[in-house]
Amino acid sequence: MGANNIDLRKVPAKLTVDLTNKGDRLHYVRGRIEDGTFTPIGRQESHALFGLSQSNALLRVAVGESLKSGAIVDVQIWD
């Protein structure tokens, strides 16, 4: 498994907020997918575990990428 490859099932979902990766590294945004929508949960810093504990999906956001609310995105989910 490569450093940027997480082997989870992907499903399409409608994004509920605008997201932008202004950093210099790939981001995986923790969130919840429900009824076909993806919503980020909690703080996204690596030490903030509450959002991770409440999430069931990850959204990969590339360096410099901007996503608009309402966009259809592929999220990685776990059961």
N, C-alpha and C positions, 0 to 999 in steps of 0.2 A: 504494500500500500504506500503510495507516494505521500509526501507531506501535505499536498493540497487535494488529496483524494479521500473523501469519506464515503464509504460504501453503504449508503442508505438509499432506500426507495425514494424516487422523486415524483411529486405530483404538482399539477398547476394550481395556483391560488391567486386570488385578487388581493393586492397589497392595500392595506388600510391607511398607510401614512407615506409621506415622502421620505426617502432615504438617500443619503449621499455618503460615499466613502472618500473623504478628503485626505486620508492617510496615505502611507507609502507601503502598506501591506494589505493583503486580502483580508476581508472581514467575513465572519460567519455570524449573522444576527440571530440571536435566540428569540423564539416567539411561539405563538400558538396558532395552529390552523384549526378553524371551526367553520362549518357550513361553507367551505370553499374560499374562506378569506384567511389571510395571514396578518397577524398583529404582533409586532415586537413586544416583548415583556421585560420590564425592569431595566436596570442599568446593564450596559453591555460590556463593562470592564471585566477582565479575566478573573478578578477576585470576587465579583458580585455573583453569588451562587443562587440567590432567590429566583431570578429570572430563569435560570437554567432548570431549577427544580419545578417550575410551573410550566415549562415549555414542552412542546411535542414536535418541534420542527426547527430547522435551520435554513436561513436564506444566505446564499453566497453572494457577496457584493464585491466586485472587482475594484482594484485601485482606480480612482477617478470616476467610477460609475455613479450615475444618479438615476434613481428610480422614482417615478411619480405615483402618488396614491391612485388606485384604480387600475394600475398596470397588472397584467397577468405575468406572474413569475413562477419559476420552478423552485419548490421548496423540498428539502430533504426531511423525511419524517421517520419517526421510530414509534413502535407500539408500546 
